[in-house]
Amino acid sequence: MKIPDMDWREPGNSFQVIGPTSQRKRPNVPAWMHDAEALRALLLKHFPKLESDPRHRAPAARWLRVIVLYRSGHSCSYIAEELGVARGTVRCTLQRIRWAQAGLSTKFGGPVGRRGRPRKNSNTIQTSSEAS
């Protein structure tokens, strides 16, 4: 069968190649994820006993593995399959890593420190009207 000679640039003589139905969007990777010193500082800040305690080493290794796979452009589904966990676990881990980098609590994303009303300070500064 011979293909007819056509000019594909003319309207009506062209076709569109359709890719996969779910085009995967490349993740927006922050610049600090590519910096080895920033990653080391982040892991040591949130896992201070990284070198000595296995209870710190295991989650730090999981965080690092998620970061490395994520910055390589892999999806949460692929990372979850690679680590053998649920996709939601990977998404929550990435959110906790972002919160940690921003200086927020990794449990609920709020500020780090004591919650609630501040304690009453007994050593208040006396004003001039109270001193007389």
MISEVO-789679 format. One line per field, with one value per residue: chain; x negated, z negated, y negated of N, C-alpha, C in turn; residue number from 0. Coordinates in Angstrom, 1 decimal. Layout:
<pts>
mol <- (A;...)
n_u <- (X;...)
n_w <- (Z;...)
n_v <- (Y;...)
ca_u <- (X;...)
ca_w <- (Z;...)
ca_v <- (Y;...)
c_u <- (X;...)
c_w <- (Z;...)
c_v <- (Y;...)
seq <- (NUM;...)
</pts>
This chain:
<pts>
mol <- (A;A;A;A;A;A;A;A;A;A;A;A;A;A;A;A;A;A;A;A;A;A;A;A;A;A;A;A;A;A;A;A;A;A;A;A;A;A;A;A;A;A;A;A;A;A;A;A;A;A;A;A;A;A;A;A;A;A;A;A;A;A;A;A;A;A;A;A;A;A;A;A;A;A;A;A;A;A;A;A;A;A;A;A;A;A;A;A;A;A;A;A;A;A;A;A;A;A;A;A;A;A;A;A;A;A;A;A;A;A;A;A;A;A;A;A;A;A;A;A;A;A;A;A;A;A;A;A;A;A;A;A)
n_u <- (-0.8;-0.6;-1.6;0.2;-1.0;-1.1;-0.8;-1.6;-1.4;0.9;4.2;6.3;5.0;3.4;2.4;2.8;0.6;1.3;0.3;-0.3;2.6;2.4;0.4;-2.5;-3.3;-6.3;-7.9;-8.1;-11.1;-12.7;-15.6;-17.4;-17.3;-19.1;-21.5;-24.2;-25.3;-23.2;-21.3;-22.6;-22.8;-20.1;-19.2;-20.9;-19.9;-17.3;-17.6;-19.5;-21.1;-22.1;-24.5;-24.9;-22.5;-20.3;-17.5;-17.3;-18.7;-17.3;-14.8;-16.0;-17.5;-15.4;-14.1;-16.2;-16.4;-13.9;-14.1;-16.2;-15.2;-12.9;-14.0;-15.2;-13.2;-11.1;-7.8;-5.5;-4.1;-5.9;-8.1;-6.9;-6.4;-9.0;-10.1;-8.4;-6.1;-3.0;-1.5;-0.5;-2.0;-4.5;-3.9;-3.2;-5.6;-7.3;-6.0;-6.5;-9.3;-9.5;-8.3;-10.1;-12.4;-11.6;-11.6;-9.5;-7.3;-7.5;-5.4;-2.8;-3.1;-3.2;-4.6;-7.7;-8.1;-6.8;-3.4;-0.4;0.7;-1.7;-3.9;-3.4;-5.5;-7.3;-9.3;-8.8;-9.2;-9.2;-7.2;-7.5;-5.4;-4.6;-6.8;-6.9)
n_w <- (0.0;0.9;-0.5;-0.3;1.2;-0.8;-2.1;-5.3;-6.8;-6.1;-7.1;-8.5;-7.4;-9.2;-12.2;-15.6;-18.1;-20.9;-24.2;-27.1;-29.3;-31.8;-32.4;-34.1;-36.5;-37.0;-40.1;-42.2;-43.2;-46.0;-46.3;-48.4;-48.8;-47.1;-48.2;-49.9;-52.4;-53.6;-53.8;-55.6;-57.8;-58.4;-59.0;-61.2;-63.0;-63.5;-64.2;-66.5;-67.7;-65.7;-64.9;-66.9;-68.0;-67.1;-67.0;-66.1;-63.7;-61.9;-61.1;-60.1;-57.9;-56.4;-55.8;-54.3;-52.1;-51.0;-50.2;-48.4;-46.3;-45.6;-44.8;-42.5;-40.8;-40.9;-41.5;-44.2;-44.4;-43.1;-44.9;-47.2;-46.5;-46.1;-48.7;-50.1;-51.4;-52.2;-49.9;-51.0;-53.3;-52.3;-51.3;-53.7;-55.0;-53.3;-53.7;-56.4;-56.3;-54.8;-56.7;-58.8;-57.6;-57.3;-59.9;-61.6;-63.7;-63.4;-63.9;-63.8;-62.3;-63.3;-65.2;-66.9;-70.3;-73.6;-74.3;-74.8;-77.5;-78.6;-81.5;-84.6;-85.4;-88.3;-88.8;-88.0;-86.4;-88.1;-87.8;-87.6;-89.0;-90.8;-92.4;-94.2)
n_v <- (1.2;-2.1;-5.2;-8.2;-11.3;-14.0;-17.3;-17.8;-20.0;-21.4;-22.4;-20.0;-17.8;-16.7;-14.9;-14.1;-13.1;-11.4;-11.2;-9.2;-8.7;-9.8;-12.1;-12.5;-14.9;-16.6;-16.6;-19.5;-20.3;-21.5;-23.7;-23.2;-20.5;-19.4;-20.0;-18.8;-19.4;-20.9;-18.9;-17.1;-18.8;-19.1;-16.5;-15.9;-17.8;-17.1;-14.4;-13.9;-11.9;-10.4;-9.0;-7.2;-6.0;-3.5;-3.9;-6.5;-6.3;-4.7;-6.1;-8.4;-7.4;-6.6;-9.0;-10.2;-8.4;-8.8;-11.5;-11.4;-9.8;-11.4;-13.8;-12.9;-12.8;-11.0;-9.7;-9.8;-7.4;-5.6;-5.8;-4.8;-2.2;-1.3;-1.5;0.1;-0.7;-2.5;-4.8;-7.2;-7.3;-8.0;-10.5;-11.9;-11.8;-13.3;-15.8;-16.2;-16.4;-18.8;-20.6;-20.3;-21.4;-24.0;-24.8;-24.2;-22.2;-18.7;-17.2;-18.4;-20.6;-23.1;-26.0;-25.4;-24.7;-25.6;-25.3;-27.2;-29.4;-31.8;-31.4;-33.2;-35.8;-36.3;-38.1;-40.9;-44.0;-47.0;-49.8;-53.4;-54.6;-52.6;-52.4;-54.5)
ca_u <- (0.0;-1.4;-1.1;0.3;-1.8;-0.3;-1.5;-1.1;-1.2;2.2;5.2;7.1;4.2;2.5;2.9;2.2;0.1;1.7;-0.5;0.4;3.7;2.0;-0.9;-3.0;-3.9;-7.6;-7.8;-8.8;-12.1;-13.4;-17.1;-18.1;-17.3;-20.3;-22.7;-24.5;-25.5;-21.9;-20.7;-23.3;-22.4;-18.7;-19.1;-21.5;-19.1;-16.1;-18.0;-20.8;-21.9;-22.1;-25.6;-24.9;-21.2;-19.6;-16.2;-17.4;-19.3;-16.4;-14.0;-16.9;-17.8;-14.1;-14.0;-17.2;-16.0;-12.7;-14.6;-17.0;-14.3;-12.1;-14.8;-15.5;-12.0;-10.2;-6.6;-5.2;-3.8;-7.1;-8.9;-6.2;-6.7;-10.4;-10.3;-7.5;-5.1;-1.8;-1.8;-0.2;-3.2;-5.6;-3.5;-3.3;-7.1;-7.7;-5.4;-7.3;-10.6;-9.3;-8.1;-11.4;-13.3;-11.0;-11.7;-8.3;-7.2;-7.2;-4.1;-1.6;-3.4;-3.1;-5.8;-8.3;-8.1;-5.7;-2.1;0.4;0.4;-3.0;-3.9;-3.5;-6.8;-7.3;-10.3;-8.3;-9.9;-8.4;-7.2;-7.8;-4.2;-4.6;-7.9;-6.7)
ca_w <- (0.0;1.1;-1.2;0.6;0.9;-1.4;-2.9;-6.7;-7.4;-5.8;-8.1;-8.1;-6.9;-10.3;-13.3;-16.9;-18.9;-22.3;-25.1;-28.2;-29.8;-33.0;-32.3;-35.5;-36.7;-37.7;-41.4;-42.4;-44.2;-46.6;-46.0;-49.6;-48.7;-46.3;-48.9;-50.8;-53.7;-54.1;-54.2;-56.8;-59.0;-58.7;-59.6;-62.5;-63.9;-63.9;-64.7;-67.1;-68.0;-64.4;-64.8;-68.0;-68.4;-66.0;-66.9;-65.3;-62.5;-60.9;-60.5;-59.3;-56.7;-55.6;-55.3;-53.3;-50.9;-50.3;-49.6;-47.2;-45.2;-45.3;-44.0;-41.2;-39.9;-41.1;-42.1;-45.5;-44.2;-42.9;-46.1;-48.1;-46.0;-46.3;-50.1;-50.6;-52.3;-51.5;-49.2;-52.0;-54.2;-51.6;-51.2;-55.0;-55.2;-52.6;-54.4;-57.6;-55.9;-54.5;-57.9;-59.5;-57.0;-57.6;-61.3;-62.3;-64.4;-62.5;-64.3;-63.4;-61.4;-64.0;-65.7;-67.9;-71.6;-74.5;-73.8;-75.9;-78.1;-79.3;-82.9;-85.2;-85.9;-89.6;-88.8;-87.1;-86.5;-88.7;-87.1;-88.5;-89.9;-91.8;-93.3;-95.2)
ca_v <- (0.0;-3.3;-6.3;-9.3;-12.4;-15.1;-18.3;-17.6;-21.3;-22.0;-22.1;-18.8;-16.7;-16.3;-14.1;-14.5;-12.0;-11.5;-10.4;-8.5;-9.5;-10.5;-12.6;-12.7;-16.2;-16.5;-17.3;-20.8;-20.0;-22.7;-23.7;-22.7;-19.0;-19.0;-20.4;-17.7;-20.0;-21.2;-17.6;-16.6;-19.6;-18.9;-15.2;-16.0;-18.7;-16.4;-13.1;-14.3;-10.7;-9.7;-8.1;-6.2;-5.4;-2.9;-4.4;-7.7;-6.0;-4.1;-7.1;-9.3;-6.7;-6.6;-10.4;-10.4;-7.6;-9.5;-12.8;-11.1;-9.4;-12.5;-14.8;-12.3;-13.0;-9.9;-10.0;-9.2;-6.0;-4.8;-5.8;-3.9;-0.8;-1.1;-1.4;1.1;-1.4;-3.1;-6.1;-8.2;-7.4;-8.8;-11.9;-12.5;-11.9;-14.5;-16.9;-16.3;-16.9;-20.2;-21.3;-20.3;-22.4;-25.4;-25.1;-23.9;-20.9;-17.7;-16.4;-19.1;-21.7;-24.4;-26.4;-24.6;-25.3;-25.4;-25.8;-27.7;-30.7;-31.9;-31.5;-34.5;-36.0;-36.9;-39.1;-41.9;-45.3;-47.9;-51.1;-54.6;-54.9;-51.6;-52.5;-55.5)
c_u <- (-0.9;-0.7;-1.0;-0.5;-0.9;-1.2;-0.9;-0.8;0.1;3.2;6.0;6.3;3.2;3.2;2.2;1.8;0.5;0.9;0.3;1.5;3.3;0.6;-1.4;-3.7;-5.2;-7.4;-8.6;-9.8;-12.7;-14.9;-17.8;-18.2;-18.5;-21.6;-23.0;-24.7;-24.2;-21.2;-21.3;-22.9;-21.0;-18.5;-19.7;-20.7;-17.9;-16.4;-19.4;-21.7;-22.0;-23.3;-25.5;-23.7;-20.5;-18.1;-16.2;-17.9;-18.3;-15.5;-14.8;-17.2;-16.5;-13.9;-15.0;-16.9;-14.8;-13.2;-15.4;-16.1;-13.4;-12.8;-15.2;-14.3;-11.0;-8.9;-6.5;-4.9;-5.0;-8.0;-8.3;-6.5;-8.1;-10.7;-9.4;-6.5;-4.0;-2.2;-1.5;-1.3;-4.3;-5.2;-3.6;-4.8;-7.6;-7.2;-6.2;-8.7;-10.5;-9.1;-9.4;-12.3;-12.9;-11.1;-10.5;-8.3;-6.9;-6.0;-2.9;-1.8;-3.3;-4.5;-6.4;-8.4;-6.9;-4.5;-1.3;0.0;-1.0;-2.9;-4.0;-4.8;-6.7;-8.3;-9.9;-9.1;-8.9;-8.4;-7.4;-6.6;-4.1;-5.7;-7.7;-5.7)
c_w <- (0.0;0.3;-0.3;0.2;0.4;-2.1;-4.3;-7.4;-7.1;-6.8;-7.6;-7.7;-8.0;-11.3;-14.5;-17.6;-20.3;-23.1;-26.1;-28.8;-31.0;-33.0;-33.7;-35.5;-37.5;-39.0;-41.5;-43.6;-44.7;-46.4;-47.2;-49.5;-47.9;-47.0;-50.0;-52.2;-54.4;-54.6;-55.5;-58.0;-59.4;-59.5;-61.0;-63.5;-64.4;-64.5;-65.3;-67.4;-66.8;-64.4;-65.8;-68.3;-67.2;-65.8;-66.2;-63.9;-61.4;-60.3;-59.6;-58.0;-55.8;-55.0;-54.1;-52.0;-50.2;-49.6;-48.3;-46.0;-44.7;-44.4;-42.6;-40.3;-40.0;-41.8;-43.4;-45.4;-43.9;-44.1;-47.1;-47.8;-46.3;-47.8;-50.8;-51.6;-51.5;-50.9;-50.2;-53.0;-53.6;-51.6;-52.6;-55.4;-54.5;-53.2;-55.7;-57.4;-55.5;-55.7;-58.7;-58.9;-57.2;-59.1;-62.2;-62.9;-63.3;-62.8;-63.8;-62.6;-62.0;-64.5;-66.8;-69.2;-72.5;-74.0;-75.1;-76.4;-78.8;-80.8;-83.4;-85.8;-87.2;-89.6;-87.8;-87.4;-87.1;-88.0;-88.1;-89.5;-91.0;-92.8;-94.4;-96.2)
c_v <- (-1.2;-4.5;-7.5;-10.5;-13.6;-16.1;-18.3;-19.0;-22.0;-21.6;-20.9;-17.6;-16.3;-15.4;-14.5;-13.2;-12.3;-10.6;-9.6;-9.4;-10.3;-10.9;-13.0;-14.0;-16.0;-17.2;-18.6;-20.6;-21.2;-22.6;-23.1;-21.1;-18.5;-19.3;-19.4;-18.2;-20.4;-20.0;-17.1;-17.4;-19.3;-17.5;-15.2;-16.9;-17.9;-14.9;-13.3;-13.1;-9.8;-8.7;-7.0;-5.4;-4.8;-3.4;-5.8;-7.4;-5.5;-5.2;-8.1;-8.7;-6.7;-8.0;-10.6;-9.7;-8.3;-10.8;-12.4;-10.6;-10.5;-13.5;-14.2;-12.4;-11.9;-10.3;-9.3;-7.7;-5.1;-4.7;-4.8;-2.5;-0.4;-0.8;-0.3;0.5;-1.9;-4.4;-7.3;-8.4;-8.2;-10.3;-12.6;-12.7;-13.1;-15.8;-17.2;-16.9;-18.4;-21.0;-21.4;-21.4;-23.8;-25.7;-24.9;-22.5;-19.9;-16.9;-17.1;-20.3;-23.1;-24.8;-25.5;-25.3;-25.0;-26.0;-26.3;-29.0;-30.7;-31.9;-32.9;-34.7;-36.8;-38.1;-40.2;-43.2;-46.3;-49.3;-52.2;-54.9;-53.9;-51.8;-53.5;-55.2)
seq <- (0;1;2;3;4;5;6;7;8;9;10;11;12;13;14;15;16;17;18;19;20;21;22;23;24;25;26;27;28;29;30;31;32;33;34;35;36;37;38;39;40;41;42;43;44;45;46;47;48;49;50;51;52;53;54;55;56;57;58;59;60;61;62;63;64;65;66;67;68;69;70;71;72;73;74;75;76;77;78;79;80;81;82;83;84;85;86;87;88;89;90;91;92;93;94;95;96;97;98;99;100;101;102;103;104;105;106;107;108;109;110;111;112;113;114;115;116;117;118;119;120;121;122;123;124;125;126;127;128;129;130;131)
</pts>
